[in-house]
Amino acid sequence: MTWSGGGPAAWAEYLTNPSAAPSASPESLKPRQFAGLESSAPVLAMGPAFGGGTIQSMADLVDHVMPSVVSVKVSVQGKDMDEVLRNSPFRDFFGLPGPGGRSAPRPRSEVQGSGFIVDETGYVVTNNHVIDEGRDIEVVLPNEKTLKAKLVGRDQATDIALLKIETKEKLPAVTFADDKKVRVGDWVLAVGNPFGLGGTVTAGIVSARGRDVGDGPYTQYLQIDAAINRGNSGGPTFDMRGHVVGMNTAIYSPTGGSVGIGFAIPASTIQSVIKDLRSTGQVSRGWLGVQIQTLTEDLAESEGLPRNQKGAMIAAVLPGSPAEKAGFQERDVVIKINGEVIESNRDMTRKVATLPNGSTATFTILRGGKERTLNATVGKRDSEEKVSGLFGRGGRDTEEPSKLADLGIGVAPVTASTKRQFRLDEGAEGLVITSVDPNSDAAEKGLRPGLRIVGIGQDKVENRADLDEGIERAQKAGRSTVLLKVEGDRGASYVAVRIDNE
């Protein structure tokens, strides 16, 4: 049986009373308003496909949303799409080899992606990795009209870029949905420019919410199963009202093609970022000045807390920072910010990032097993490079992408907290390895959490900056490996770990 027709109320009744399922009727085929746009074509209600039924055609929905979707062409010197993807935070999801396996640079090539119009005056949003390092950017409208685009601003942390095209005509802008209301199982449409073919539509459902794909702390992705391929990056994901719920950004794939696991940046993140980019050209984020880690069961037990206690533990406090002025100490466990529950380091980083510079926030913490309240005046977060240098790249507010991603390891400075966690000797030095990608060369060479990196090449490693600089020197020299001096319970040894040259 094929369900069709009926309004939202009728379908809401059907969900609780299947016998009340609406059916197609002349009335249901009348023109109606769709996604805030007037429709002169019939629009069929999208009923659930229960009991062997099927959903009706999405053609009318597609007709309404396609005018807002554009193709983005970027002229890049000496790069092709594979190379752009390799240098993006999502290269692993495409199953591509590292930069060391790429072909010889091309004199000049063109990268194609997708985007969508967010303001009738010509503002277009896309992924940062689509336009990254581009010399000339063009936007191709659905009517095949090609316009030069100016980069208004970009945010590498969320992989969002805002473009501006100049035109005298009013352009059809999208309407954003409230992504908090998006449910797993909701139907979605992904629209984009895969492989440079032009406007292409695929359909699927929301497979999961709040996905963390390890690219950075500021985005929790919507996972969708609509087919997404190269060139779809930057294109919109629409709900059945024609509202944007996300931006197609990455796929997980062992082959480089779609296998039904795609990731979209939520609408709320897009709106927040483009608001800042449009007004100042950059994104402003709050800053506390701490290094944090997720409170694990073992850490909780060692602190005399219940093993199921959630929160973010303070591993280090930057001298002179808002955190120090507010009275934060190492081993404090943050469990709430302004009443909002914090369950991990990423929760805390995202929440602090949303706090306005100069605002006062209330932090609920656990210290010595007792709950306390601290009030902190939030500062403004500098560029990631400046922030990482404040702790010698060991004291970021969370685990963020860096040169260490090329080795497949995570590290932290040797502090009282990490000494306890990894049972290090009192005189331990260097950086302690906190995590290792099981599929990395580092794992294959025997690196594991608890070992300490004390040297790189001929240089001593005292902080994260030393390690990053050593990796960068090796990359600039074109070397495929870096020599690490590692210490553990059995003494010191040297390990050559493969890296990606850029």
C-alpha positions as CSV (number, residue, x, y, z in Angstrom):
1,M,0.0,0.0,0.0
2,T,1.3,3.5,-0.8
3,W,0.5,6.2,1.7
4,S,0.0,9.7,0.3
5,G,-1.8,12.9,0.8
6,G,-3.1,14.4,4.1
7,G,-1.7,17.2,6.1
8,P,0.8,17.2,9.0
9,A,-2.0,16.8,11.5
10,A,-3.4,13.8,9.7
11,W,0.0,12.1,9.7
12,A,0.6,13.0,13.3
13,E,-2.7,11.2,14.0
14,Y,-1.6,8.2,11.9
15,L,1.5,7.7,14.0
16,T,-0.6,7.1,17.1
17,N,-3.6,5.6,15.2
18,P,-2.7,3.7,12.0
19,S,-6.3,3.2,11.1
20,A,-6.5,6.9,10.6
21,A,-3.9,7.0,7.9
22,P,-4.8,9.7,5.3
23,S,-5.0,8.8,1.6
24,A,-4.6,10.8,-1.6
25,S,-7.4,13.0,-2.6
26,P,-8.0,16.0,-5.0
27,E,-7.7,18.3,-2.0
28,S,-4.3,16.9,-1.1
29,L,-3.0,17.7,-4.5
30,K,-3.8,21.4,-4.4
31,P,-0.9,23.9,-4.4
32,R,0.4,24.8,-0.9
33,Q,3.2,26.8,0.7
34,F,6.5,24.8,1.0
35,A,9.5,25.7,3.1
36,G,8.5,29.4,3.2
37,L,8.2,29.5,-0.6
38,E,5.0,29.6,-2.7
39,S,4.5,26.5,-4.7
40,S,2.5,26.5,-7.9
41,A,3.1,22.7,-8.2
42,P,1.3,20.0,-6.2
43,V,3.1,19.0,-3.1
44,L,2.4,15.5,-1.6
45,A,2.7,15.0,2.1
46,M,5.7,12.8,3.0
47,G,4.1,9.9,4.9
48,P,6.1,7.3,6.7
49,A,6.8,4.1,4.8
50,F,5.3,1.6,7.2
51,G,3.8,-1.8,6.4
52,G,5.5,-2.1,3.0
53,G,4.4,1.3,1.8
54,T,6.6,3.8,0.0
55,I,7.0,7.6,0.2
56,Q,5.9,9.8,-2.6
57,S,8.1,11.6,-5.1
58,M,10.3,14.3,-3.7
59,A,10.4,16.2,-7.0
60,D,8.4,19.2,-5.7
61,L,10.7,19.5,-2.8
62,V,13.7,19.4,-5.1
63,D,12.2,22.1,-7.3
64,H,12.0,24.4,-4.4
65,V,15.5,23.9,-2.9
66,M,17.7,23.5,-6.0
67,P,17.8,27.3,-6.9
68,S,19.7,27.9,-3.7
69,V,22.4,25.4,-4.3
70,V,25.5,26.3,-6.3
71,S,28.7,24.8,-7.5
72,V,32.0,26.2,-6.4
73,K,35.1,26.1,-8.7
74,V,38.5,26.9,-7.3
75,S,41.7,27.4,-9.3
76,V,44.5,25.9,-7.4
77,Q,48.2,25.9,-8.3
78,G,49.9,22.5,-8.3
79,K,47.1,20.6,-6.6
80,D,44.2,18.3,-7.6
81,M,41.1,17.2,-5.7
82,D,42.9,14.2,-4.2
83,E,45.6,16.4,-2.8
84,V,43.1,18.9,-1.3
85,L,41.3,16.0,0.4
86,R,44.6,14.6,1.7
87,N,45.4,18.0,3.3
88,S,42.0,18.3,4.8
89,P,41.1,17.1,8.3
90,F,38.9,14.4,6.6
91,R,41.5,12.7,4.4
92,D,41.2,9.5,6.4
93,F,37.5,9.2,5.8
94,F,38.1,9.1,2.0
95,G,40.6,6.2,2.4
96,L,43.2,8.2,0.6
97,P,47.0,7.7,1.0
98,G,49.0,10.4,2.7
99,P,50.6,13.3,0.8
100,G,53.7,11.1,0.3
101,G,51.7,9.0,-2.2
102,R,50.4,11.7,-4.4
103,S,51.2,12.3,-8.0
104,A,53.5,15.0,-9.3
105,P,52.1,18.6,-8.8
106,R,50.2,19.9,-11.7
107,P,50.9,23.4,-13.1
108,R,47.4,24.6,-12.5
109,S,44.2,22.6,-11.8
110,E,40.6,23.2,-10.8
111,V,38.9,21.9,-7.7
112,Q,35.1,21.7,-7.6
113,G,32.8,21.6,-4.6
114,S,29.4,22.7,-3.6
115,G,27.8,25.6,-1.7
116,F,24.5,27.3,-1.0
117,I,23.1,30.8,-0.8
118,V,22.5,32.0,2.7
119,D,21.5,35.6,1.9
120,E,19.7,37.1,-1.1
121,T,22.5,39.7,-1.5
122,G,25.0,37.1,-2.6
123,Y,26.5,35.4,0.5
124,V,27.4,31.8,-0.1
125,V,28.7,29.2,2.4
126,T,30.9,26.2,1.6
127,N,33.5,24.1,3.3
128,N,36.9,25.7,4.0
129,H,38.7,22.6,2.6
130,V,37.0,23.3,-0.8
131,I,38.5,26.8,-1.2
132,D,41.6,26.3,0.9
133,E,44.7,27.6,-1.0
134,G,42.6,28.6,-3.9
135,R,43.8,31.5,-6.1
136,D,40.5,32.2,-7.9
137,I,37.1,31.2,-6.7
138,E,34.0,31.1,-8.9
139,V,30.4,30.3,-8.1
140,V,28.2,28.7,-10.7
141,L,24.4,29.3,-10.2
142,P,21.8,26.7,-11.2
143,N,21.1,28.7,-14.4
144,E,24.8,28.1,-15.4
145,K,25.7,31.8,-14.7
146,T,29.3,32.0,-13.4
147,L,30.3,34.7,-11.0
148,K,33.6,35.6,-9.4
149,A,33.5,35.1,-5.6
150,K,35.4,36.9,-2.8
151,L,36.4,35.1,0.3
152,V,34.8,36.9,3.3
153,G,36.3,34.7,5.9
154,R,37.0,31.2,6.9
155,D,37.1,29.1,10.1
156,Q,39.4,26.1,9.9
157,A,38.3,24.8,13.2
158,T,34.8,24.1,11.9
159,D,35.7,23.8,8.2
160,I,33.4,26.6,7.1
161,A,34.1,29.4,4.6
162,L,31.9,32.3,3.6
163,L,32.0,33.7,0.1
164,K,30.4,36.8,-1.5
165,I,29.3,37.2,-5.1
166,E,28.2,40.5,-6.6
167,T,24.9,40.5,-8.5
168,K,22.1,43.0,-8.9
169,E,19.4,40.3,-8.7
170,K,18.0,38.9,-5.5
171,L,19.1,35.4,-5.0
172,P,17.0,32.6,-3.5
173,A,18.5,32.0,0.0
174,V,17.9,28.9,2.1
175,T,16.0,28.7,5.4
176,F,17.8,27.1,8.3
177,A,16.1,24.5,10.4
178,D,16.4,24.1,14.2
179,D,18.8,21.1,14.2
180,K,18.0,20.4,17.9
181,K,14.7,19.1,16.6
182,V,16.3,16.8,14.1
183,R,15.6,13.2,15.0
184,V,17.4,10.0,14.1
185,G,15.3,8.5,11.3
186,D,14.2,11.8,9.8
187,W,14.3,11.9,6.0
188,V,16.9,14.2,4.4
189,L,18.0,15.3,0.9
190,A,21.7,15.9,0.2
191,V,22.3,18.3,-2.8
192,G,25.6,19.0,-4.4
193,N,28.1,18.8,-7.3
194,P,29.7,15.3,-7.0
195,F,32.6,14.8,-9.3
196,G,31.8,18.1,-11.1
197,L,28.7,16.6,-12.6
198,G,26.5,19.5,-11.5
199,G,23.4,19.6,-9.4
200,T,22.7,16.2,-8.0
201,V,20.2,15.1,-5.4
202,T,20.4,12.0,-3.1
203,A,18.0,11.0,-0.3
204,G,18.4,9.2,3.0
205,I,17.8,9.4,6.7
206,V,19.6,10.9,9.7
207,S,21.5,7.9,11.0
208,A,22.9,9.5,14.2
209,R,23.4,12.8,16.0
210,G,26.3,14.3,17.8
211,R,29.0,12.3,16.0
212,D,32.6,13.1,16.9
213,V,34.9,12.3,14.0
214,G,38.1,13.5,15.7
215,D,38.7,16.5,13.5
216,G,38.4,19.1,16.2
217,P,36.4,20.1,19.3
218,Y,33.8,22.5,18.0
219,T,31.5,20.3,15.8
220,Q,29.2,17.4,16.6
221,Y,28.1,16.1,13.2
222,L,24.8,14.7,11.9
223,Q,25.4,11.3,10.4
224,I,23.4,10.6,7.3
225,D,23.1,7.7,4.8
226,A,22.3,9.8,1.7
227,A,25.0,9.2,-0.9
228,I,27.8,11.8,-0.6
229,N,30.8,11.8,-2.9
230,R,33.8,14.0,-3.8
231,G,32.4,17.4,-4.9
232,N,29.5,17.2,-2.5
233,S,31.5,19.0,0.2
234,G,29.9,22.3,1.1
235,G,26.5,21.3,-0.2
236,P,23.3,21.5,1.9
237,T,21.4,18.7,3.7
238,F,17.6,19.6,3.6
239,D,14.8,18.2,5.7
240,M,11.4,17.5,4.3
241,R,10.3,21.1,4.7
242,G,13.1,22.3,2.5
243,H,15.0,23.7,5.5
244,V,18.8,23.3,5.8
245,V,19.7,20.9,8.7
246,G,23.4,20.7,7.9
247,M,26.2,21.0,5.4
248,N,27.7,17.9,3.7
249,T,31.3,17.8,4.8
250,A,32.8,14.3,4.9
251,I,32.3,10.6,4.4
252,Y,33.7,7.5,6.0
253,S,34.8,5.2,3.2
254,P,37.5,2.6,2.7
255,T,37.3,3.2,-1.1
256,G,36.9,6.9,-1.4
257,G,33.3,6.5,-2.6
258,S,30.0,6.6,-0.7
259,V,29.2,3.7,1.5
260,G,26.3,5.3,3.3
261,I,28.2,7.0,6.1
262,G,28.3,10.7,5.6
263,F,28.7,13.6,8.0
264,A,27.1,17.1,7.9
265,I,27.9,20.1,10.0
266,P,24.7,21.1,12.0
267,A,22.7,24.1,10.9
268,S,23.3,25.9,14.3
269,T,27.0,25.7,13.9
270,I,26.9,27.0,10.4
271,Q,24.7,30.0,11.4
272,S,26.9,30.9,14.4
273,V,30.1,30.8,12.3
274,I,28.8,32.7,9.3
275,K,27.4,35.4,11.6
276,D,30.9,36.1,13.0
277,L,32.5,35.7,9.5
278,R,30.1,38.2,8.0
279,S,30.6,40.8,10.7
280,T,34.4,40.5,11.4
281,G,35.8,38.0,9.0
282,Q,36.8,35.6,11.8
283,V,35.2,33.6,14.6
284,S,35.3,34.8,18.2
285,R,35.5,32.1,20.9
286,G,35.7,32.2,24.6
287,W,38.9,31.2,26.4
288,L,39.6,30.0,29.9
289,G,43.3,29.1,29.8
290,V,43.3,25.5,31.0
291,Q,44.3,22.1,29.7
292,I,41.6,19.5,30.3
293,Q,40.9,15.9,29.8
294,T,37.8,13.7,30.1
295,L,37.3,12.2,33.5
296,T,37.7,8.5,32.9
297,E,36.4,5.7,35.3
298,D,40.0,5.1,36.5
299,L,40.7,8.8,37.1
300,A,37.4,9.2,38.9
301,E,38.3,6.2,41.2
302,S,41.7,7.6,41.9
303,E,40.1,10.9,42.9
304,G,37.7,9.1,45.3
305,L,34.8,9.8,43.1
306,P,32.2,7.3,41.8
307,R,33.5,5.5,38.7
308,N,30.5,6.7,36.7
309,Q,31.1,10.4,37.5
310,K,31.3,12.5,34.3
311,G,33.1,15.7,33.8
312,A,36.3,17.4,32.5
313,M,39.4,17.3,34.7
314,I,41.8,20.3,34.8
315,A,45.3,19.0,33.9
316,A,47.0,22.4,33.9
317,V,46.2,26.1,34.5
318,L,47.9,28.8,32.5
319,P,49.5,31.5,34.8
320,G,47.7,34.8,34.5
321,S,44.7,33.2,32.7
322,P,41.0,33.7,33.5
323,A,41.1,30.3,35.0
324,E,43.9,31.1,37.4
325,K,42.2,34.4,38.4
326,A,39.0,32.5,39.1
327,G,40.8,30.0,41.4
328,F,40.9,26.9,39.3
329,Q,43.4,24.2,40.3
330,E,44.8,21.1,38.8
331,R,42.6,18.0,39.5
332,D,39.4,20.2,39.7
333,V,36.6,18.4,37.8
334,V,34.2,20.6,36.0
335,I,30.7,19.1,36.0
336,K,28.6,22.1,35.0
337,I,28.9,25.5,33.2
338,N,26.1,27.9,33.8
339,G,24.0,25.0,34.9
340,E,24.7,23.0,31.7
341,V,26.0,19.5,32.4
342,I,29.6,18.8,31.2
343,E,30.4,15.1,30.6
344,S,33.7,15.4,28.7
345,N,36.6,17.6,27.6
346,R,34.9,18.3,24.3
347,D,31.7,19.3,26.1
348,M,33.6,21.9,28.1
349,T,35.6,23.2,25.1
350,R,32.4,23.7,23.0
351,K,30.6,25.4,25.9
352,V,33.5,27.7,26.8
353,A,33.9,28.6,23.1
354,T,30.3,29.9,23.0
355,L,30.8,32.2,25.9
356,P,31.2,35.9,25.0
357,N,34.5,37.6,25.7
358,G,34.2,39.5,29.0
359,S,31.2,37.6,30.2
360,T,31.1,35.9,33.6
361,A,30.3,32.2,33.7
362,T,29.5,30.0,36.7
363,F,31.5,26.8,36.9
364,T,30.4,23.9,39.2
365,I,33.4,21.8,40.1
366,L,34.4,18.9,42.3
367,R,37.5,19.5,44.4
368,G,38.5,16.8,46.9
369,G,35.2,15.1,46.3
370,K,33.2,18.2,47.4
371,E,31.1,20.4,45.1
372,R,32.1,24.0,44.7
373,T,31.3,27.0,42.5
374,L,33.7,29.3,40.7
375,N,32.9,32.4,38.7
376,A,35.3,33.2,35.9
377,T,35.4,36.2,33.5
378,V,35.9,34.6,30.1
379,G,38.7,35.9,27.8
380,K,38.9,35.9,24.0
381,R,40.6,32.9,22.4
382,D,43.5,33.9,20.2
383,S,44.4,32.0,17.0
384,E,45.0,28.3,17.5
385,E,48.7,28.8,17.0
386,K,49.0,31.4,19.7
387,V,46.9,29.4,22.2
388,S,48.9,26.2,21.6
389,G,52.1,28.1,22.2
390,L,51.0,29.3,25.6
391,F,51.4,25.8,27.1
392,G,54.2,24.8,24.8
393,R,51.4,23.2,22.7
394,G,50.7,21.0,25.7
395,G,48.0,23.1,27.3
396,R,45.2,23.5,24.9
397,D,41.6,23.6,26.2
398,T,41.2,20.2,24.4
399,E,42.8,17.8,22.0
400,E,42.9,19.6,18.7
401,P,44.4,18.8,15.3
402,S,48.2,19.4,15.0
403,K,51.3,17.9,13.5
404,L,50.8,15.1,16.0
405,A,47.9,13.9,13.9
406,D,50.5,13.0,11.2
407,L,52.0,10.5,13.7
408,G,48.8,9.1,15.0
409,I,49.4,9.9,18.6
410,G,48.2,12.2,21.3
411,V,50.4,13.6,24.0
412,A,50.2,15.7,27.2
413,P,52.8,17.4,29.4
414,V,54.1,15.7,32.4
415,T,52.1,17.1,35.3
416,A,51.1,15.9,38.7
417,S,47.9,14.6,37.1
418,T,49.5,12.7,34.3
419,K,52.1,11.3,36.7
420,R,49.3,9.8,38.7
421,Q,47.3,8.6,35.7
422,F,50.3,6.9,34.0
423,R,52.2,6.1,37.2
424,L,55.3,8.0,36.1
425,D,58.4,8.5,38.2
426,E,58.7,11.8,40.1
427,G,61.6,13.0,37.9
428,A,59.8,12.1,34.6
429,E,60.4,14.5,31.8
430,G,59.2,15.1,28.2
431,L,55.7,14.4,26.9
432,V,53.6,11.5,27.9
433,I,51.8,9.6,25.1
434,T,48.1,9.6,26.0
435,S,46.6,7.9,22.9
436,V,47.7,6.0,19.8
437,D,45.7,5.4,16.6
438,P,45.6,1.6,16.4
439,N,45.9,1.8,12.6
440,S,49.0,4.1,12.6
441,D,52.6,3.3,12.1
442,A,53.2,4.5,15.6
443,A,51.1,1.6,16.9
444,E,52.9,-0.8,14.7
445,K,56.2,0.4,16.0
446,G,55.1,-0.3,19.6
447,L,54.2,3.2,20.9
448,R,51.6,3.1,23.6
449,P,50.0,5.4,26.2
450,G,52.3,5.9,29.2
451,L,55.6,6.0,27.2
452,R,57.3,9.4,27.2
453,I,58.8,11.2,24.2
454,V,62.0,12.9,25.4
455,G,63.7,13.6,22.1
456,I,63.2,14.1,18.4
457,G,66.1,13.8,16.0
458,Q,69.1,15.3,17.9
459,D,66.9,17.7,19.9
460,K,65.4,17.4,23.4
461,V,61.7,17.5,23.8
462,E,60.5,19.5,26.8
463,N,57.1,20.6,25.5
464,R,54.7,20.1,22.6
465,A,56.2,23.0,20.6
466,D,59.5,21.1,20.5
467,L,57.8,18.0,19.1
468,D,55.7,19.9,16.5
469,E,58.8,21.9,15.4
470,G,60.8,18.6,15.0
471,I,58.0,17.1,12.9
472,E,57.8,20.2,10.8
473,R,61.5,20.2,10.1
474,A,61.3,16.7,8.9
475,Q,58.4,17.4,6.7
476,K,60.1,20.4,5.1
477,A,63.2,18.3,4.5
478,G,61.0,15.8,2.7
479,R,61.7,12.9,5.1
480,S,59.0,10.2,5.4
481,T,59.9,9.3,9.0
482,V,60.9,11.1,12.2
483,L,63.2,9.7,14.9
484,L,61.8,9.8,18.4
485,K,63.6,9.1,21.6
486,V,61.2,7.3,23.8
487,E,61.5,6.4,27.5
488,G,59.5,3.8,29.5
489,D,59.9,1.3,32.3
490,R,62.6,-0.5,30.4
491,G,64.7,2.6,29.7
492,A,65.2,4.6,26.5
493,S,65.0,3.6,22.9
494,Y,64.8,5.3,19.5
495,V,61.8,4.7,17.2
496,A,61.4,5.9,13.6
497,V,57.8,6.7,13.0
498,R,56.4,7.4,9.5
499,I,54.9,10.9,8.9
500,D,53.0,12.6,6.1
501,N,55.1,15.2,4.2
502,E,53.1,18.2,3.0
